[in-house]
């Protein structure tokens, strides 16, 4: 029995630095799960803060994001190619249980020395974070297939 069937509102965290992508994901989730409570963050630091201070049923993570929220005074720092993985590592270390799905618009990650395809990364995350990591969705701004894939993963895991 999932949280929606128990009559409790599903609580979802979205950690995504791209405003347009975050708004599309949030809008889709609000439409698909109208009773869900949705919180949004735009960087590794703010996302990790939410993960550590609140309990979520589902966490939608970007993989590559800046360290800090971008603002007129702050450029966010250098984008971190594996920031989503670092959040998963902190969750595992602190025994924080929530279902995590990566939604990304990249199919290659890392830098010259440490490049991985989305397929390779998905395989690693599945092995390293059993019980937390539920899968990845490739986001494409001009297509809606990602919505079906995300809804399927959420339905299987909450």
C-alpha positions in Angstrom: 0.0 0.0 0.0 1.5 3.3 -1.0 1.3 6.7 0.7 -1.5 7.8 -1.6 -3.6 4.7 -0.8 -3.0 5.2 3.0 -4.7 8.6 2.7 -1.5 10.5 3.5 -0.3 13.2 1.1 2.8 12.1 -0.9 5.7 14.5 -0.3 8.0 15.1 -3.3 11.2 17.0 -3.5 12.5 18.3 -6.9 16.2 19.3 -7.0 16.9 20.9 -10.4 18.8 24.0 -11.3 17.2 24.7 -14.7 14.2 26.8 -14.1 12.3 25.7 -17.2 12.9 22.0 -16.6 12.1 22.3 -12.9 8.8 24.1 -13.7 7.8 21.5 -16.3 8.6 18.6 -13.9 6.7 20.4 -11.1 3.7 21.2 -13.3 3.5 17.6 -14.5 3.7 16.2 -10.9 1.0 18.7 -9.7 -1.3 17.5 -12.6 -0.5 13.8 -12.1 -0.6 13.9 -8.3 -2.9 16.8 -7.3 -2.8 16.0 -3.6 1.0 15.7 -3.5 3.0 18.3 -1.5 5.9 19.4 -3.7 9.0 21.3 -2.6 11.6 22.6 -5.0 15.3 23.4 -4.7 17.8 24.6 -7.3 21.3 23.5 -6.1 23.2 20.8 -4.3 23.4 22.8 -1.1 19.7 23.7 -0.9 18.6 20.2 -2.0 20.8 18.5 0.6 19.5 20.9 3.2 15.9 19.9 2.4 16.8 16.2 2.4 18.4 16.4 5.8 15.6 18.5 7.4 12.4 17.0 6.0 11.0 13.6 5.2 10.1 12.9 1.5 8.4 10.0 -0.2 10.0 10.7 -3.5 13.0 12.8 -4.5 13.5 13.9 -8.1 17.2 14.8 -8.6 19.1 16.3 -11.4 22.6 14.8 -11.7 24.6 17.9 -12.7 24.0 21.1 -10.8 25.7 24.0 -9.1 26.8 23.9 -5.4 24.7 27.0 -4.4 21.5 28.6 -5.6 22.1 31.1 -8.3 21.1 34.7 -7.3 22.1 38.2 -8.3 24.9 38.0 -5.8 25.9 34.3 -6.3 26.8 32.5 -9.6 26.2 29.1 -8.0 29.8 27.9 -8.2 31.1 25.5 -10.8 28.6 23.0 -11.9 29.2 19.6 -10.2 28.8 16.8 -12.7 27.8 14.2 -10.0 26.0 16.4 -7.5 22.9 14.1 -7.6 25.2 11.2 -6.7 26.6 13.2 -3.8 23.1 13.7 -2.4 22.5 10.0 -2.7 25.7 9.3 -0.8 24.7 11.6 2.0 21.3 9.9 2.2 22.9 6.5 2.4 25.4 7.6 5.0 22.7 9.1 7.2 20.1 6.3 6.6 17.6 8.6 5.0 15.0 6.5 3.2 13.2 8.0 0.2 12.7 6.8 -3.3 15.1 8.7 -5.7 14.7 9.2 -9.4 17.3 11.0 -11.6 15.8 13.2 -14.3 18.5 14.4 -16.6 18.8 16.0 -20.1 22.4 14.7 -20.5 23.4 11.3 -21.7 27.1 11.8 -20.9 28.4 12.9 -17.4 31.7 13.9 -15.9 34.9 15.5 -17.2 37.7 14.3 -19.4 39.1 12.0 -16.8 35.8 10.5 -15.5 33.2 10.3 -18.2 30.2 8.0 -17.9 27.1 7.4 -20.1 23.7 7.6 -18.6 23.5 3.8 -19.0 26.7 3.3 -17.1 25.7 5.7 -14.4 22.3 4.1 -14.0 23.9 0.7 -13.5 26.4 2.0 -10.9 23.7 3.9 -8.9 21.4 0.9 -9.0 24.2 -1.2 -7.4 25.5 1.4 -5.0 22.2 2.7 -3.7 19.9 -0.3 -3.5 16.7 0.6 -1.8 17.1 4.4 -2.5 17.7 4.7 -6.2 14.8 3.7 -8.4 16.0 4.7 -11.9 16.6 7.5 -14.3 14.5 9.4 -16.8 16.0 11.1 -19.9 14.3 14.5 -20.1 13.9 16.1 -23.6 12.3 19.6 -23.7 10.5 19.0 -27.0 9.1 15.6 -26.1 6.7 14.3 -23.4 7.9 10.7 -23.2 9.8 11.6 -20.0 6.4 12.2 -18.3 5.2 8.6 -19.0 8.6 7.2 -17.8 8.5 9.3 -14.6 5.0 8.4 -13.8 5.7 4.7 -14.3 8.8 4.9 -11.9 6.8 6.8 -9.3 3.9 4.4 -9.5 6.2 1.4 -9.0 8.0 2.9 -6.0 5.7 5.0 -3.8 
